[in-house]
Amino acid sequence: PGCLPLQFVSYLGACDRLLKQGYEEGQVEEAMEMFQYSEKKAAEFLRLLAQFNDMGFQQNEIKEVLLLCGNQRERALEELVMK
């Protein structure tokens, strides 16, 4: 009793590391859920989301395209440009 499951502890650690990179808490939690708590995939998603956001694309479109393209930057960019 009183012990946190290891997955939960590693999830918190991953969220903490991503938050320290300057991402918003809501986005971090959403990204972690979307990628079955894979810190690596969530980090790549957040990085690309920020990049494409800076280019002026709409956030909801970026999320949709990144999920469809599996975080592949070039493919996602092509899709966004064609929209």
Biopython code that builds the backbone (N, CA, C, O; Angstrom):
import numpy as np
from Bio.PDB.StructureBuilder import StructureBuilder

atoms = [
    (1, "PRO", "N", (0.830, -1.203, 0.000)),
    (1, "PRO", "CA", (0.000, 0.000, 0.000)),
    (1, "PRO", "C", (0.867, 1.257, 0.000)),
    (1, "PRO", "O", (1.937, 1.309, 0.607)),
    (2, "GLY", "N", (0.362, 2.259, -0.702)),
    (2, "GLY", "CA", (1.104, 3.514, -0.739)),
    (2, "GLY", "C", (2.149, 3.576, -1.826)),
    (2, "GLY", "O", (2.770, 4.621, -2.022)),
    (3, "CYS", "N", (2.364, 2.470, -2.550)),
    (3, "CYS", "CA", (3.354, 2.462, -3.629)),
    (3, "CYS", "C", (2.697, 2.851, -4.953)),
    (3, "CYS", "O", (1.620, 2.362, -5.295)),
    (4, "LEU", "N", (3.352, 3.719, -5.674)),
    (4, "LEU", "CA", (2.846, 4.088, -6.992)),
    (4, "LEU", "C", (3.346, 3.059, -8.007)),
    (4, "LEU", "O", (4.495, 2.625, -7.934)),
    (5, "PRO", "N", (2.491, 2.667, -8.950)),
    (5, "PRO", "CA", (2.953, 1.746, -9.992)),
    (5, "PRO", "C", (4.117, 2.363, -10.764)),
    (5, "PRO", "O", (4.156, 3.576, -10.973)),
    (6, "LEU", "N", (5.045, 1.540, -11.177)),
    (6, "LEU", "CA", (6.237, 2.002, -11.875)),
    (6, "LEU", "C", (5.886, 2.794, -13.136)),
    (6, "LEU", "O", (6.529, 3.800, -13.435)),
    (7, "GLN", "N", (4.861, 2.341, -13.882)),
    (7, "GLN", "CA", (4.470, 3.044, -15.104)),
    (7, "GLN", "C", (4.059, 4.481, -14.784)),
    (7, "GLN", "O", (4.391, 5.408, -15.523)),
    (8, "PHE", "N", (3.346, 4.654, -13.694)),
    (8, "PHE", "CA", (2.871, 5.984, -13.322)),
    (8, "PHE", "C", (4.050, 6.879, -12.959)),
    (8, "PHE", "O", (4.084, 8.050, -13.335)),
    (9, "VAL", "N", (5.007, 6.332, -12.235)),
    (9, "VAL", "CA", (6.191, 7.101, -11.844)),
    (9, "VAL", "C", (6.973, 7.516, -13.090)),
    (9, "VAL", "O", (7.423, 8.658, -13.183)),
    (10, "SER", "N", (7.141, 6.593, -14.055)),
    (10, "SER", "CA", (7.891, 6.944, -15.264)),
    (10, "SER", "C", (7.096, 7.935, -16.116)),
    (10, "SER", "O", (7.679, 8.783, -16.792)),
    (11, "TYR", "N", (5.762, 7.827, -16.083)),
    (11, "TYR", "CA", (4.909, 8.789, -16.789)),
    (11, "TYR", "C", (5.116, 10.185, -16.209)),
    (11, "TYR", "O", (5.274, 11.153, -16.953)),
    (12, "LEU", "N", (5.114, 10.286, -14.890)),
    (12, "LEU", "CA", (5.315, 11.586, -14.239)),
    (12, "LEU", "C", (6.688, 12.158, -14.574)),
    (12, "LEU", "O", (6.829, 13.357, -14.814)),
    (13, "GLY", "N", (7.687, 11.300, -14.587)),
    (13, "GLY", "CA", (9.043, 11.740, -14.926)),
    (13, "GLY", "C", (9.112, 12.266, -16.345)),
    (13, "GLY", "O", (9.735, 13.295, -16.609)),
    (14, "ALA", "N", (8.461, 11.545, -17.270)),
    (14, "ALA", "CA", (8.446, 11.953, -18.674)),
    (14, "ALA", "C", (7.734, 13.293, -18.812)),
    (14, "ALA", "O", (8.226, 14.188, -19.498)),
    (15, "CYS", "N", (6.590, 13.435, -18.170)),
    (15, "CYS", "CA", (5.836, 14.700, -18.223)),
    (15, "CYS", "C", (6.681, 15.842, -17.678)),
    (15, "CYS", "O", (6.719, 16.932, -18.250)),
    (16, "ASP", "N", (7.346, 15.583, -16.583)),
    (16, "ASP", "CA", (8.178, 16.601, -15.948)),
    (16, "ASP", "C", (9.288, 17.054, -16.900)),
    (16, "ASP", "O", (9.542, 18.251, -17.033)),
    (17, "ARG", "N", (9.944, 16.106, -17.557)),
    (17, "ARG", "CA", (11.026, 16.455, -18.498)),
    (17, "ARG", "C", (10.482, 17.280, -19.661)),
    (17, "ARG", "O", (11.120, 18.239, -20.095)),
    (18, "LEU", "N", (9.305, 16.912, -20.167)),
    (18, "LEU", "CA", (8.719, 17.653, -21.287)),
    (18, "LEU", "C", (8.281, 19.052, -20.853)),
    (18, "LEU", "O", (8.436, 20.014, -21.605)),
    (19, "LEU", "N", (7.737, 19.163, -19.650)),
    (19, "LEU", "CA", (7.335, 20.472, -19.133)),
    (19, "LEU", "C", (8.548, 21.387, -18.989)),
    (19, "LEU", "O", (8.465, 22.586, -19.253)),
    (20, "LYS", "N", (9.668, 20.817, -18.572)),
    (20, "LYS", "CA", (10.892, 21.603, -18.402)),
    (20, "LYS", "C", (11.427, 22.104, -19.737)),
    (20, "LYS", "O", (12.216, 23.048, -19.782)),
    (21, "GLN", "N", (10.989, 21.461, -20.838)),
    (21, "GLN", "CA", (11.399, 21.926, -22.171)),
    (21, "GLN", "C", (10.512, 23.078, -22.639)),
    (21, "GLN", "O", (10.708, 23.623, -23.725)),
    (22, "GLY", "N", (9.528, 23.443, -21.803)),
    (22, "GLY", "CA", (8.712, 24.610, -22.109)),
    (22, "GLY", "C", (7.360, 24.320, -22.731)),
    (22, "GLY", "O", (6.658, 25.244, -23.140)),
    (23, "TYR", "N", (6.983, 23.046, -22.809)),
    (23, "TYR", "CA", (5.670, 22.718, -23.374)),
    (23, "TYR", "C", (4.586, 22.903, -22.315)),
    (23, "TYR", "O", (4.846, 22.794, -21.117)),
    (24, "GLU", "N", (3.364, 23.185, -22.777)),
    (24, "GLU", "CA", (2.248, 23.387, -21.849)),
    (24, "GLU", "C", (1.784, 22.047, -21.285)),
    (24, "GLU", "O", (1.831, 21.019, -21.960)),
    (25, "GLU", "N", (1.336, 22.085, -20.035)),
    (25, "GLU", "CA", (0.924, 20.859, -19.348)),
    (25, "GLU", "C", (-0.158, 20.096, -20.107)),
    (25, "GLU", "O", (-0.069, 18.878, -20.262)),
    (26, "GLY", "N", (-1.177, 20.807, -20.576)),
    (26, "GLY", "CA", (-2.266, 20.157, -21.296)),
    (26, "GLY", "C", (-1.776, 19.454, -22.556)),
    (26, "GLY", "O", (-2.210, 18.346, -22.870)),
    (27, "GLN", "N", (-0.869, 20.111, -23.271)),
    (27, "GLN", "CA", (-0.320, 19.523, -24.490)),
    (27, "GLN", "C", (0.531, 18.303, -24.175)),
    (27, "GLN", "O", (0.478, 17.303, -24.891)),
    (28, "VAL", "N", (1.309, 18.383, -23.113)),
    (28, "VAL", "CA", (2.162, 17.257, -22.711)),
    (28, "VAL", "C", (1.302, 16.038, -22.385)),
    (28, "VAL", "O", (1.576, 14.932, -22.853)),
    (29, "GLU", "N", (0.259, 16.248, -21.580)),
    (29, "GLU", "CA", (-0.609, 15.134, -21.192)),
    (29, "GLU", "C", (-1.307, 14.540, -22.409)),
    (29, "GLU", "O", (-1.413, 13.320, -22.538)),
    (30, "GLU", "N", (-1.777, 15.398, -23.292)),
    (30, "GLU", "CA", (-2.461, 14.930, -24.505)),
    (30, "GLU", "C", (-1.507, 14.121, -25.388)),
    (30, "GLU", "O", (-1.866, 13.054, -25.885)),
    (31, "ALA", "N", (-0.301, 14.635, -25.577)),
    (31, "ALA", "CA", (0.682, 13.945, -26.418)),
    (31, "ALA", "C", (1.060, 12.594, -25.817)),
    (31, "ALA", "O", (1.186, 11.604, -26.538)),
    (32, "MET", "N", (1.241, 12.553, -24.509)),
    (32, "MET", "CA", (1.598, 11.290, -23.855)),
    (32, "MET", "C", (0.490, 10.255, -24.040)),
    (32, "MET", "O", (0.769, 9.079, -24.271)),
    (33, "GLU", "N", (-0.758, 10.688, -23.940)),
    (33, "GLU", "CA", (-1.890, 9.772, -24.130)),
    (33, "GLU", "C", (-1.968, 9.302, -25.574)),
    (33, "GLU", "O", (-2.192, 8.120, -25.833)),
    (34, "MET", "N", (-1.784, 10.229, -26.520)),
    (34, "MET", "CA", (-1.892, 9.881, -27.942)),
    (34, "MET", "C", (-0.868, 8.830, -28.348)),
    (34, "MET", "O", (-1.136, 8.003, -29.220)),
    (35, "PHE", "N", (0.295, 8.858, -27.724)),
    (35, "PHE", "CA", (1.365, 7.948, -28.110)),
    (35, "PHE", "C", (1.615, 6.869, -27.060)),
    (35, "PHE", "O", (2.749, 6.435, -26.856)),
    (36, "GLN", "N", (0.543, 6.443, -26.397)),
    (36, "GLN", "CA", (0.611, 5.372, -25.396)),
    (36, "GLN", "C", (1.771, 5.561, -24.418)),
    (36, "GLN", "O", (2.484, 4.618, -24.075)),
    (37, "TYR", "N", (1.932, 6.790, -23.990)),
    (37, "TYR", "CA", (2.922, 7.134, -22.953)),
    (37, "TYR", "C", (4.369, 6.925, -23.394)),
    (37, "TYR", "O", (5.246, 6.686, -22.564)),
    (38, "SER", "N", (4.615, 7.016, -24.701)),
    (38, "SER", "CA", (5.990, 6.967, -25.200)),
    (38, "SER", "C", (6.554, 8.385, -25.154)),
    (38, "SER", "O", (6.139, 9.263, -25.910)),
    (39, "GLU", "N", (7.508, 8.583, -24.252)),
    (39, "GLU", "CA", (8.086, 9.920, -24.092)),
    (39, "GLU", "C", (8.751, 10.384, -25.384)),
    (39, "GLU", "O", (8.643, 11.550, -25.763)),
    (40, "LYS", "N", (9.439, 9.465, -26.057)),
    (40, "LYS", "CA", (10.160, 9.807, -27.284)),
    (40, "LYS", "C", (9.195, 10.304, -28.365)),
    (40, "LYS", "O", (9.438, 11.334, -28.994)),
    (41, "LYS", "N", (8.108, 9.570, -28.577)),
    (41, "LYS", "CA", (7.142, 9.957, -29.606)),
    (41, "LYS", "C", (6.405, 11.236, -29.215)),
    (41, "LYS", "O", (6.153, 12.094, -30.060)),
    (42, "ALA", "N", (6.066, 11.359, -27.949)),
    (42, "ALA", "CA", (5.380, 12.563, -27.482)),
    (42, "ALA", "C", (6.273, 13.784, -27.646)),
    (42, "ALA", "O", (5.805, 14.849, -28.046)),
    (43, "ALA", "N", (7.558, 13.633, -27.339)),
    (43, "ALA", "CA", (8.505, 14.749, -27.460)),
    (43, "ALA", "C", (8.639, 15.185, -28.914)),
    (43, "ALA", "O", (8.671, 16.380, -29.211)),
    (44, "GLU", "N", (8.718, 14.216, -29.815)),
    (44, "GLU", "CA", (8.833, 14.533, -31.241)),
    (44, "GLU", "C", (7.562, 15.236, -31.733)),
    (44, "GLU", "O", (7.634, 16.206, -32.487)),
    (45, "PHE", "N", (6.404, 14.739, -31.301)),
    (45, "PHE", "CA", (5.124, 15.347, -31.657)),
    (45, "PHE", "C", (5.075, 16.802, -31.187)),
    (45, "PHE", "O", (4.694, 17.689, -31.951)),
    (46, "LEU", "N", (5.459, 17.047, -29.937)),
    (46, "LEU", "CA", (5.414, 18.399, -29.373)),
    (46, "LEU", "C", (6.386, 19.338, -30.092)),
    (46, "LEU", "O", (6.091, 20.512, -30.316)),
    (47, "ARG", "N", (7.545, 18.793, -30.445)),
    (47, "ARG", "CA", (8.557, 19.590, -31.150)),
    (47, "ARG", "C", (8.017, 20.013, -32.520)),
    (47, "ARG", "O", (8.124, 21.177, -32.905)),
    (48, "LEU", "N", (7.438, 19.055, -33.250)),
    (48, "LEU", "CA", (6.903, 19.355, -34.574)),
    (48, "LEU", "C", (5.678, 20.264, -34.487)),
    (48, "LEU", "O", (5.492, 21.149, -35.322)),
    (49, "LEU", "N", (4.855, 20.041, -33.479)),
    (49, "LEU", "CA", (3.676, 20.880, -33.267)),
    (49, "LEU", "C", (4.102, 22.341, -33.101)),
    (49, "LEU", "O", (3.519, 23.239, -33.709)),
    (50, "ALA", "N", (5.108, 22.565, -32.284)),
    (50, "ALA", "CA", (5.608, 23.927, -32.055)),
    (50, "ALA", "C", (6.194, 24.515, -33.337)),
    (50, "ALA", "O", (5.964, 25.681, -33.655)),
    (51, "GLN", "N", (6.951, 23.699, -34.068)),
    (51, "GLN", "CA", (7.583, 24.149, -35.313)),
    (51, "GLN", "C", (6.528, 24.581, -36.336)),
    (51, "GLN", "O", (6.606, 25.669, -36.907)),
    (52, "PHE", "N", (5.547, 23.713, -36.555)),
    (52, "PHE", "CA", (4.514, 24.013, -37.550)),
    (52, "PHE", "C", (3.614, 25.165, -37.087)),
    (52, "PHE", "O", (3.116, 25.946, -37.898)),
    (53, "ASN", "N", (3.421, 25.251, -35.787)),
    (53, "ASN", "CA", (2.645, 26.349, -35.221)),
    (53, "ASN", "C", (3.350, 27.674, -35.530)),
    (53, "ASN", "O", (2.713, 28.657, -35.909)),
    (54, "ASP", "N", (4.672, 27.681, -35.363)),
    (54, "ASP", "CA", (5.468, 28.881, -35.655)),
    (54, "ASP", "C", (5.392, 29.263, -37.129)),
    (54, "ASP", "O", (5.561, 30.431, -37.479)),
    (55, "MET", "N", (5.139, 28.276, -37.996)),
    (55, "MET", "CA", (5.018, 28.532, -39.434)),
    (55, "MET", "C", (3.642, 29.091, -39.783)),
    (55, "MET", "O", (3.397, 29.493, -40.920)),
    (56, "GLY", "N", (2.736, 29.115, -38.785)),
    (56, "GLY", "CA", (1.431, 29.713, -39.008)),
    (56, "GLY", "C", (0.297, 28.740, -39.289)),
    (56, "GLY", "O", (-0.818, 29.160, -39.599)),
    (57, "PHE", "N", (0.572, 27.436, -39.184)),
    (57, "PHE", "CA", (-0.501, 26.457, -39.392)),
    (57, "PHE", "C", (-1.389, 26.376, -38.155)),
    (57, "PHE", "O", (-0.954, 26.693, -37.047)),
    (58, "GLN", "N", (-2.639, 25.949, -38.350)),
    (58, "GLN", "CA", (-3.592, 25.822, -37.250)),
    (58, "GLN", "C", (-3.278, 24.578, -36.417)),
    (58, "GLN", "O", (-2.976, 23.512, -36.953)),
    (59, "GLN", "N", (-3.355, 24.738, -35.099)),
    (59, "GLN", "CA", (-2.974, 23.660, -34.196)),
    (59, "GLN", "C", (-3.790, 22.376, -34.394)),
    (59, "GLN", "O", (-3.233, 21.278, -34.372)),
    (60, "ASN", "N", (-5.099, 22.513, -34.585)),
    (60, "ASN", "CA", (-5.911, 21.306, -34.754)),
    (60, "ASN", "C", (-5.548, 20.569, -36.040)),
    (60, "ASN", "O", (-5.570, 19.338, -36.072)),
    (61, "GLU", "N", (-5.211, 21.311, -37.109)),
    (61, "GLU", "CA", (-4.783, 20.686, -38.359)),
    (61, "GLU", "C", (-3.432, 20.008, -38.182)),
    (61, "GLU", "O", (-3.211, 18.910, -38.693)),
    (62, "ILE", "N", (-2.542, 20.653, -37.467)),
    (62, "ILE", "CA", (-1.201, 20.094, -37.235)),
    (62, "ILE", "C", (-1.324, 18.761, -36.504)),
    (62, "ILE", "O", (-0.706, 17.773, -36.904)),
    (63, "LYS", "N", (-2.114, 18.728, -35.440)),
    (63, "LYS", "CA", (-2.284, 17.496, -34.655)),
    (63, "LYS", "C", (-2.799, 16.364, -35.526)),
    (63, "LYS", "O", (-2.280, 15.248, -35.492)),
    (64, "GLU", "N", (-3.827, 16.669, -36.308)),
    (64, "GLU", "CA", (-4.438, 15.665, -37.172)),
    (64, "GLU", "C", (-3.408, 15.100, -38.158)),
    (64, "GLU", "O", (-3.288, 13.885, -38.312)),
    (65, "VAL", "N", (-2.674, 15.986, -38.818)),
    (65, "VAL", "CA", (-1.698, 15.581, -39.823)),
    (65, "VAL", "C", (-0.539, 14.801, -39.194)),
    (65, "VAL", "O", (-0.092, 13.799, -39.751)),
    (66, "LEU", "N", (-0.058, 15.253, -38.048)),
    (66, "LEU", "CA", (1.043, 14.537, -37.394)),
    (66, "LEU", "C", (0.631, 13.120, -37.002)),
    (66, "LEU", "O", (1.419, 12.183, -37.125)),
    (67, "LEU", "N", (-0.598, 12.967, -36.533)),
    (67, "LEU", "CA", (-1.082, 11.628, -36.184)),
    (67, "LEU", "C", (-1.188, 10.764, -37.432)),
    (67, "LEU", "O", (-0.776, 9.604, -37.424)),
    (68, "LEU", "N", (-1.737, 11.321, -38.501)),
    (68, "LEU", "CA", (-1.871, 10.575, -39.760)),
    (68, "LEU", "C", (-0.510, 10.163, -40.316)),
    (68, "LEU", "O", (-0.349, 9.056, -40.830)),
    (69, "CYS", "N", (0.450, 11.050, -40.211)),
    (69, "CYS", "CA", (1.772, 10.822, -40.799)),
    (69, "CYS", "C", (2.750, 10.170, -39.827)),
    (69, "CYS", "O", (3.907, 9.941, -40.180)),
    (70, "GLY", "N", (2.308, 9.874, -38.626)),
    (70, "GLY", "CA", (3.194, 9.243, -37.650)),
    (70, "GLY", "C", (4.412, 10.073, -37.310)),
    (70, "GLY", "O", (5.518, 9.547, -37.181)),
    (71, "ASN", "N", (4.209, 11.369, -37.164)),
    (71, "ASN", "CA", (5.288, 12.295, -36.778)),
    (71, "ASN", "C", (6.387, 12.438, -37.837)),
    (71, "ASN", "O", (7.488, 12.892, -37.527)),
    (72, "GLN", "N", (6.097, 12.058, -39.071)),
    (72, "GLN", "CA", (7.107, 12.221, -40.121)),
    (72, "GLN", "C", (7.039, 13.647, -40.642)),
    (72, "GLN", "O", (6.077, 14.041, -41.302)),
    (73, "ARG", "N", (8.078, 14.410, -40.333)),
    (73, "ARG", "CA", (8.080, 15.852, -40.581)),
    (73, "ARG", "C", (7.782, 16.211, -42.030)),
    (73, "ARG", "O", (6.902, 17.029, -42.296)),
    (74, "GLU", "N", (8.506, 15.607, -42.969)),
    (74, "GLU", "CA", (8.365, 15.979, -44.375)),
    (74, "GLU", "C", (6.961, 15.678, -44.900)),
    (74, "GLU", "O", (6.349, 16.507, -45.575)),
    (75, "ARG", "N", (6.459, 14.483, -44.582)),
    (75, "ARG", "CA", (5.111, 14.109, -45.027)),
    (75, "ARG", "C", (4.067, 15.032, -44.413)),
    (75, "ARG", "O", (3.136, 15.470, -45.089)),
    (76, "ALA", "N", (4.232, 15.324, -43.124)),
    (76, "ALA", "CA", (3.278, 16.190, -42.432)),
    (76, "ALA", "C", (3.283, 17.589, -43.053)),
    (76, "ALA", "O", (2.229, 18.195, -43.249)),
    (77, "LEU", "N", (4.470, 18.089, -43.357)),
    (77, "LEU", "CA", (4.572, 19.424, -43.950)),
    (77, "LEU", "C", (3.882, 19.459, -45.311)),
    (77, "LEU", "O", (3.167, 20.414, -45.616)),
    (78, "GLU", "N", (4.089, 18.428, -46.132)),
    (78, "GLU", "CA", (3.410, 18.351, -47.437)),
    (78, "GLU", "C", (1.903, 18.390, -47.260)),
    (78, "GLU", "O", (1.207, 19.118, -47.968)),
    (79, "GLU", "N", (1.397, 17.602, -46.311)),
    (79, "GLU", "CA", (-0.047, 17.549, -46.059)),
    (79, "GLU", "C", (-0.581, 18.919, -45.628)),
    (79, "GLU", "O", (-1.636, 19.359, -46.085)),
    (80, "LEU", "N", (0.158, 19.576, -44.751)),
    (80, "LEU", "CA", (-0.283, 20.888, -44.250)),
    (80, "LEU", "C", (-0.302, 21.919, -45.375)),
    (80, "LEU", "O", (-1.221, 22.734, -45.463)),
    (81, "VAL", "N", (0.698, 21.881, -46.219)),
    (81, "VAL", "CA", (0.787, 22.841, -47.312)),
    (81, "VAL", "C", (-0.359, 22.618, -48.303)),
    (81, "VAL", "O", (-0.880, 23.571, -48.881)),
    (82, "MET", "N", (-0.745, 21.357, -48.494)),
    (82, "MET", "CA", (-1.814, 21.045, -49.455)),
    (82, "MET", "C", (-3.205, 21.392, -48.921)),
    (82, "MET", "O", (-4.145, 21.521, -49.705)),
    (83, "LYS", "N", (-3.353, 21.544, -47.615)),
    (83, "LYS", "CA", (-4.684, 21.827, -47.030)),
    (83, "LYS", "C", (-5.177, 23.215, -47.402)),
    (83, "LYS", "O", (-6.270, 23.611, -46.997)),
]
sb = StructureBuilder()
sb.init_structure("model")
sb.init_model(0)
sb.init_chain("A")
sb.init_seg("    ")
for serial, (resi, resn, name, xyz) in enumerate(atoms, 1):
    if name == "N":
        sb.init_residue(resn, " ", resi, " ")
    sb.init_atom(name, np.array(xyz, "f"), 0.0, 1.0, " ", f" {name:<3s}", serial, name[0])
structure = sb.get_structure()
